[in-house]
């Protein structure tokens, strides 16, 4: 039997809330959640019996992070980690440097999502090094503190990507493998919340439910990849 310290944790990921203030990439709108729905989902998280083991993250660095996401999270006594695309910092519809600092003042954490939202598993070693180190350096300059966490664009990774992340100094990396996890491994699976997610689907995510066959397949894949 696993101890309480090894309790099953789960991570939910949001991308944008409300009306986008920039042109979205193809398929991206599927992950933008209406404000009222977002508030409802946060309420479910805040009142869930397992709320202490449910973590919230945001990807892409959209301006809705600071205008809606963080204030609503703070209002419910929750916290979140925001993964920023540094190539978009200061652009219309995206976070600026002052917005990133505002997130930190609200008690939120900041990590890297790379520079240009590229598939890291398809990049050359030089391109990957730039994505990981340039974004990290820029965020550290803005935040005035070390940045040790990163979320992987599109959730796509391989052994070379994980090795490069370790070399660049990241100690926690978030994928999109879905489902819960135990303890605090280097590679952490998350589940992205779609705008059409039903309450039933959300409850299964928050409760850490995952078919045994999928859990086994995911665990084996993550373990094998993390060895390289």
Secondary structure, 3 states (H helix, E strand, C coil): CCCHHHCEEEEEEECEECCCCCCCCCCHHHHEECHHHHHHHHHHHHHCCCHHHEEEEEEECECHHHHHHHHHHHHCCCCCEEEECHHHCCCCCECCHHHHHHHHHCCCEEEECCCCCCCHHHCCHHHHHHHHHHHHHHHHHHHCCCCCEEECHHHCCCHHHHHHHHHCCCCEEECCCCCCEECCCCEECCEECCCCCCHHHHHHHHCCCCCHHHHHHHHHHHHHHHCC
